Amino acid sequence: MSEKQQTFKHESLQDQKSIQDMLKSISKAIAKGELTFSDHNSEIKLEPSGLLNLKVTAKTEEQEQRLELRISWKTSSDSDKNTVLNIE
C-alpha cells in the first residue's frame, strides 16, 4: 500500500539567530531520525534514514542572494526489505 503524497510549505521573514536555531533543530532531528514540521495550517512528519542526498545551491543576483539546501532520501517499504537477490 503506498502512502499518500503530503507537502508542507512555510515561508516567513526571520532574523539570523532564528534561522540558526531552526537549522540546529533540523540537525538534531535528522540525527534522531524524526523531523516534524508544523504551523497553524498543516503538519508533516519525516523519518530520514540510511544515506541522505544533499544538494546545496548558492546564487547571487543584483539585489538578492540565495542559499538553498535540499536533503532527500529514499523510503523503503517492508516488501523492499524482503527482496532476495538470486545469482545463478
C-alpha positions in Angstrom: 0.0 0.0 0.0 1.5 3.3 -1.0 1.4 6.4 1.2 -0.5 9.5 0.0 1.6 12.4 -1.0 1.9 15.2 1.5 3.5 18.6 1.1 4.4 21.2 3.8 5.4 24.7 2.9 6.2 27.6 5.1 7.7 31.0 4.3 8.4 33.8 6.8 10.9 36.6 7.4 13.3 35.7 10.2 16.5 37.1 11.8 19.8 35.3 11.6 19.6 33.9 15.1 16.2 32.4 14.4 17.5 30.7 11.3 20.5 29.4 13.2 18.1 27.9 15.8 15.9 26.3 13.2 18.9 24.8 11.4 20.2 23.4 14.8 16.8 21.9 15.4 16.7 20.3 12.0 20.2 18.9 12.6 19.2 17.3 15.9 16.0 15.9 14.4 17.9 14.3 11.5 20.3 12.7 14.0 17.3 11.4 15.9 15.7 10.1 12.6 12.4 12.1 13.0 11.6 15.5 11.7 8.2 17.2 12.3 7.3 20.4 10.7 4.1 22.3 11.6 2.5 25.7 11.5 -1.1 26.8 12.1 -2.1 25.3 8.7 -0.5 21.9 8.5 2.0 19.3 9.8 4.2 16.7 8.3 6.4 14.0 9.8 9.5 12.8 8.0 11.8 9.9 9.0 15.3 10.2 7.5 17.4 7.1 7.5 20.2 5.5 5.5 22.1 7.6 3.0 20.8 11.1 2.5 21.3 13.1 -0.6 22.4 16.7 0.0 22.1 19.4 -2.7 23.5 22.9 -2.0 22.8 25.8 -4.3 24.1 29.3 -3.7 23.2 32.2 -6.0 23.8 35.9 -6.1 22.0 38.4 -8.2 21.9 42.3 -8.3 19.6 42.8 -5.3 19.3 39.3 -3.8 21.4 36.4 -2.6 20.0 32.9 -2.0 21.1 29.7 -0.3 19.0 26.6 -0.9 19.6 23.3 1.0 17.8 20.2 -0.2 18.1 16.9 1.7 16.4 13.9 0.3 16.3 10.1 0.9 14.5 7.0 -0.3 12.0 5.4 1.9 11.8 1.6 1.8 8.7 -0.4 2.3 8.5 -3.8 4.0 8.3 -5.5 0.6 11.6 -3.9 -0.4 13.4 -5.3 2.7 12.3 -8.8 1.9 13.6 -8.8 -1.7 16.1 -11.7 -2.2 18.9 -11.5 -4.7 19.4 -14.7 -6.7 22.6 -15.3 -8.5 22.9 -18.3 -10.8 
